[in-house]
Amino acid sequence: MQCYAEFKQAYKEAFAELNLRLQFELETEKRVEEYRGVLKAKYGEEVKRRRKFNSRVVKYLPGSFGPLMMLEPPKYEVLASESVTLLSGLKLGGGAEGNKPDEEEKRGGDTL
C-alpha cells in the first residue's frame, strides 16, 4: 500500500510541476512578444533616422562612403533555445510526432 500512496503523491506533484512549467513558459512567451515589439519599433526608428541622415548628408560625402552609409541596421531575433517546449507540445497535441514544431514555431515568431 505504501508504494501506491507514493505513486499517487508523485502523480499529484507531477501535475503541479507541469502547471508551474507551463506558467513559466506562458509568462516568458508574453515577455518575449513584448520585447519583439520593442525591437521592431527601435529598428523602424533607426531605419527612418538613417534614411533622413542619408538624404541630408550623403550627397556631400565621397562616393566611397556610399555603400557604408546605405547599410541597414542589423536585425535581431529572440528565440527559444529549445525547439520543443511544453507549450509547443500542447499546441500540437503532444505525442512523438506531435512535438515536432514547424519552422515558424522553431523561430518563435517574426524576425526583427
C-alpha positions in Angstrom: 0.0 0.0 0.0 2.9 2.4 0.7 4.0 2.1 -2.9 0.6 3.1 -4.2 0.5 6.1 -1.8 3.9 7.2 -3.1 2.7 6.7 -6.7 -0.4 8.8 -6.1 1.6 11.6 -4.4 4.2 11.6 -7.3 1.4 11.8 -9.8 -0.1 14.8 -7.9 3.2 16.5 -7.7 4.0 15.9 -11.4 0.8 17.7 -12.4 1.6 20.6 -10.1 5.1 20.8 -11.6 3.8 20.7 -15.1 1.5 23.6 -14.3 4.4 25.6 -12.9 6.4 24.9 -16.0 3.5 25.9 -18.3 3.0 29.1 -16.3 6.7 29.9 -16.7 6.6 29.4 -20.5 3.4 31.5 -20.8 4.9 34.4 -18.9 8.2 34.1 -20.7 6.5 33.9 -24.1 4.4 37.0 -23.2 7.6 39.0 -22.2 9.4 37.9 -25.4 6.5 39.0 -27.5 6.6 42.4 -25.8 10.3 42.7 -26.4 9.9 41.7 -30.0 7.6 44.7 -30.3 10.2 47.0 -28.7 12.9 45.7 -31.1 10.7 46.1 -34.1 9.9 49.7 -33.1 13.5 50.5 -32.4 14.5 49.0 -35.8 11.9 51.1 -37.6 13.1 54.3 -35.8 16.7 53.6 -36.7 15.9 52.9 -40.4 14.0 56.2 -40.5 16.8 58.1 -38.8 19.5 56.7 -41.2 17.4 57.5 -44.3 16.8 61.0 -43.1 20.5 61.5 -42.4 21.5 60.0 -45.8 19.1 62.2 -47.7 20.6 65.2 -46.0 24.4 64.4 -45.9 25.5 61.6 -48.1 25.4 63.6 -51.3 28.2 65.8 -49.9 30.5 62.8 -49.0 33.0 61.0 -51.3 31.4 58.1 -53.2 33.4 55.6 -51.3 31.2 56.4 -48.2 28.0 55.5 -50.1 28.0 51.7 -49.5 28.8 52.1 -45.9 26.2 54.8 -45.3 23.5 52.8 -47.1 23.7 49.8 -44.8 20.5 49.0 -42.9 20.7 48.4 -39.2 21.2 44.8 -38.0 18.1 42.7 -37.4 17.8 40.5 -34.3 15.7 37.5 -33.4 14.6 36.4 -29.9 14.2 32.6 -29.9 13.6 29.8 -27.5 16.8 27.8 -27.2 14.8 24.5 -27.4 12.7 23.8 -30.4 10.2 21.7 -28.5 8.7 23.2 -25.4 5.8 22.3 -23.1 3.7 24.9 -25.0 4.5 23.6 -28.4 3.7 20.1 -27.3 0.3 21.2 -26.0 -0.4 23.3 -29.2 0.5 20.4 -31.5 -1.4 17.7 -29.5 1.6 16.1 -27.9 2.9 12.6 -28.8 6.1 11.6 -30.5 5.0 13.1 -33.9 3.0 16.0 -32.3 6.1 17.5 -30.7 7.8 18.5 -33.9 7.3 22.2 -34.4 7.1 23.7 -37.9 9.7 26.3 -39.0 7.6 29.3 -37.7 7.3 27.8 -34.2 11.1 27.0 -34.2 11.8 30.6 -34.9 9.4 31.8 -32.3 7.8 34.4 -34.5 8.9 37.4 -36.5 12.4 38.2 -37.4 13.3 41.6 -36.0 
